[in-house]
Amino acid sequence: MPFIALTLLLLVDLIFNVVENSFGQIDLFDLDEIPGSGIILPPILSKVPLMLALCLTFFVATISSFYLSGLTQDYFLEGSLFWIDIICLPLILYFSLAVSAWLLKPLAPLFDKSKAFAKVQFVGLVAHVHSSQVNQESGEIKVLQGGNEYLLDATTELDASFNYGDEVVIVGKQSDTHRYIITKK
């Protein structure tokens, strides 16, 4: 039940911007700089994959809903329990969002796209021709660095041509085509 209620609440807020329209003058809800600005999300939840954030949020919501309903059964009459649970759903929603944001905070750097790929500087390295021939139009070279093998698109200067297996040196990179310029070693 909490999964359905939370999903519906999130979808309604996403589609109609209910919270932002209701509390538009409060700076607490000013989320223009955050992706998914229609939903009240802690900023960390927009930095991890959506399915991970939703899974953890729904898990925390289910656990907190279970314990809260167990607690309320001892203090309220059976007829009012349904309405107490309905009233508690938004509280559980915001509590679970806050807890999942706190739990996911250490994982956020793992999903930072700006740090996803290492930049390797190939200029100055020795390579071997991998394609049948490298000339001004096309070609491929193989570079070994740190135990890793890289296949790179290559080109030559002027009328030079290299055949498979030739040892060459990378002297530059064309910024527009992203091909490496090679010369004989």
DAJO-V263122 format. One record per residue. RES is the residue in one letter. PSI is psi in radians with two decimals (none if undefined). Layout:
BEGIN
RES_PSI / RES_PSI
END
This chain:
BEGIN
M_-0.77 / P_-0.57 / F_-0.80 / I_-0.79 / A_-0.77 / L_-0.71 / T_-0.77 / L_-0.73 / L_-0.76 / L_-0.71 / L_-0.72 / V_-0.76 / D_-0.64 / L_-0.76 / I_-0.81 / F_-0.09 / N_0.83 / V_-0.86 / V_-0.75 / E_-0.67 / N_-0.58 / S_-0.66 / F_0.77 / G_-0.45 / Q_-0.17 / I_2.26 / D_-0.36 / L_-0.55 / F_0.22 / D_1.68 / L_0.63 / D_-0.50 / E_-0.13 / I_2.33 / P_2.49 / G_0.77 / S_-0.23 / G_-0.32 / I_2.50 / I_1.71 / L_2.44 / P_2.47 / P_-0.51 / I_-0.49 / L_-0.34 / S_-0.08 / K_-0.06 / V_2.82 / P_2.47 / L_-0.74 / M_-0.61 / L_-0.79 / A_-0.76 / L_-0.72 / C_-0.85 / L_-0.69 / T_-0.79 / F_-0.59 / F_-0.83 / V_-0.68 / A_-0.70 / T_-0.80 / I_-0.81 / S_-0.61 / S_-0.70 / F_-0.85 / Y_-0.60 / L_-0.70 / S_-0.61 / G_-0.63 / L_-0.72 / T_-0.42 / Q_-0.47 / D_-0.41 / Y_-0.25 / F_2.75 / L_2.74 / E_-0.57 / G_-0.53 / S_-0.10 / L_-0.68 / F_-0.78 / W_-0.59 / I_-0.75 / D_-0.69 / I_-0.72 / I_-0.60 / C_-0.28 / L_-0.81 / P_-0.61 / L_-0.72 / I_-0.69 / L_-0.94 / Y_-0.62 / F_-0.78 / S_-0.61 / L_-0.76 / A_-0.75 / V_-0.75 / S_-0.59 / A_-0.71 / W_-0.69 / L_-0.54 / L_-0.16 / K_-0.73 / P_-0.35 / L_-0.24 / A_-0.73 / P_-0.42 / L_-0.41 / F_0.26 / D_2.00 / K_-0.45 / S_-0.34 / K_0.28 / A_-0.63 / F_2.44 / A_2.51 / K_2.14 / V_2.29 / Q_1.96 / F_-0.28 / V_2.24 / G_-0.17 / L_2.71 / V_2.43 / A_2.94 / H_2.48 / V_2.23 / H_-0.54 / S_3.01 / S_-0.54 / Q_2.53 / V_2.17 / N_-2.87 / Q_-0.45 / E_-0.75 / S_2.93 / G_2.87 / E_2.44 / I_2.81 / K_2.23 / V_2.31 / L_2.15 / Q_2.12 / G_0.58 / G_-0.04 / N_2.50 / E_2.21 / Y_2.34 / L_2.15 / L_2.55 / D_2.42 / A_2.81 / T_2.92 / T_2.89 / E_2.55 / L_-2.31 / D_0.35 / A_2.62 / S_2.46 / F_2.58 / N_2.97 / Y_2.28 / G_-0.23 / D_2.49 / E_2.22 / V_2.95 / V_2.38 / I_2.13 / V_-0.22 / G_-3.13 / K_2.35 / Q_2.11 / S_-0.52 / D_-0.65 / T_-0.16 / H_0.55 / R_2.59 / Y_2.43 / I_2.27 / I_2.79 / T_2.88 / K_2.50 / K_none
END
